[in-house]
Amino acid sequence: MSLLRRPVFQVFISLFIPALLWGGVSFVNHACFRTFALDLGMMNQALFQFSQGTMPMFTQGMGEEMPFLCDHFSPVLFLLVPFQWIFGSYALLVVQWLALLATGWFIY
């Protein structure tokens, strides 16, 4: 049996190489402060404030502050608070990375 036909090698190709590429792109960009924009920055801010036990405020809009749940209703962030305690500001990226790995596994 050739090396390319072995299931372990196929799993390595279909999961680990894309995981390294995706992780390298997303985690390095976050470390270099390139993920501060509206999408990830807003969710990171809200998740941090949830983990501190305060009601998150949306401060990146035009003009005045408003409660985060009024602008973007995302109650799933309550479930991600333990990840925030473990991984810090990388929590949402880790969850996204794990979700893509699980998707790759199911596709395989």
C-alpha positions as CSV (number, residue, x, y, z in Angstrom):
1,M,0.0,0.0,0.0
2,S,1.5,3.3,-1.0
3,L,1.9,6.2,1.4
4,L,-0.8,8.3,-0.3
5,R,-3.4,5.6,0.2
6,R,-3.0,5.2,3.9
7,P,-5.9,6.6,6.0
8,V,-3.5,8.3,8.5
9,F,-1.8,10.2,5.7
10,Q,-5.1,11.2,4.1
11,V,-6.3,12.5,7.5
12,F,-3.1,14.4,7.8
13,I,-3.5,16.0,4.4
14,S,-7.2,16.8,4.8
15,L,-7.1,18.2,8.4
16,F,-3.7,19.2,9.7
17,I,-2.3,21.1,6.8
18,P,-5.4,23.3,6.4
19,A,-5.6,23.7,10.2
20,L,-2.0,24.9,10.3
21,L,-2.6,27.3,7.4
22,W,-5.9,28.6,8.8
23,G,-4.4,28.9,12.3
24,G,-1.3,30.6,11.0
25,V,-3.4,33.2,9.2
26,S,-5.9,34.0,11.9
27,F,-3.8,33.8,15.0
28,V,-0.9,35.7,13.5
29,N,-3.3,38.4,12.2
30,H,-4.8,38.7,15.7
31,A,-1.3,38.9,17.3
32,C,-0.4,41.7,14.9
33,F,-3.6,43.7,15.8
34,R,-5.2,43.2,12.4
35,T,-8.5,41.9,13.8
36,F,-9.8,45.0,15.6
37,A,-12.5,45.8,13.0
38,L,-16.2,45.6,13.5
39,D,-16.9,41.9,13.3
40,L,-14.4,40.2,15.5
41,G,-13.5,43.3,17.5
42,M,-17.1,43.8,18.5
43,M,-17.7,40.2,19.5
44,N,-14.4,40.0,21.3
45,Q,-15.3,43.2,23.3
46,A,-18.7,41.8,24.2
47,L,-17.3,38.4,25.2
48,F,-14.7,40.1,27.4
49,Q,-17.4,42.1,29.1
50,F,-19.6,39.1,29.6
51,S,-16.7,37.3,31.2
52,Q,-16.2,40.2,33.6
53,G,-19.8,40.0,34.6
54,T,-20.9,43.3,33.1
55,M,-23.5,44.1,30.5
56,P,-21.6,44.6,27.2
57,M,-21.9,47.9,25.5
58,F,-21.5,48.4,21.7
59,T,-18.9,51.2,21.5
60,Q,-17.7,50.9,17.9
61,G,-20.7,52.4,16.2
62,M,-21.3,56.0,15.1
63,G,-22.2,58.2,18.0
64,E,-23.5,57.0,21.3
65,E,-23.0,53.7,23.1
66,M,-25.8,51.2,23.2
67,P,-26.2,47.8,24.8
68,F,-24.6,45.1,22.7
69,L,-27.7,42.8,22.9
70,C,-29.9,45.5,21.4
71,D,-27.6,45.9,18.4
72,H,-26.4,42.3,17.8
73,F,-28.5,39.8,19.7
74,S,-26.1,36.9,20.2
75,P,-26.9,34.9,23.3
76,V,-24.5,32.1,22.2
77,L,-21.7,34.3,23.6
78,F,-22.8,33.4,27.1
79,L,-21.8,29.8,26.3
80,L,-18.3,30.9,25.2
81,V,-17.4,32.7,28.4
82,P,-15.3,29.7,29.7
83,F,-13.3,29.8,26.5
84,Q,-12.6,33.5,27.2
85,W,-11.3,32.7,30.6
86,I,-9.0,30.0,29.2
87,F,-7.8,31.5,25.9
88,G,-8.3,35.3,26.5
89,S,-8.8,37.4,23.4
90,Y,-8.1,34.4,21.2
91,A,-11.2,32.6,22.3
92,L,-13.4,33.3,19.3
93,L,-10.6,32.4,16.9
94,V,-10.0,29.1,18.8
95,V,-13.7,28.2,18.6
96,Q,-13.8,29.1,14.9
97,W,-10.6,27.0,14.3
98,L,-12.1,24.0,16.1
99,A,-15.3,24.3,14.2
100,L,-13.4,24.2,10.9
101,L,-11.5,21.2,12.0
102,A,-14.7,19.4,13.0
103,T,-16.2,20.3,9.6
104,G,-13.1,18.9,7.8
105,W,-13.3,15.7,9.8
106,F,-17.0,15.3,8.9
107,I,-16.3,15.9,5.3
108,Y,-13.5,13.3,5.4
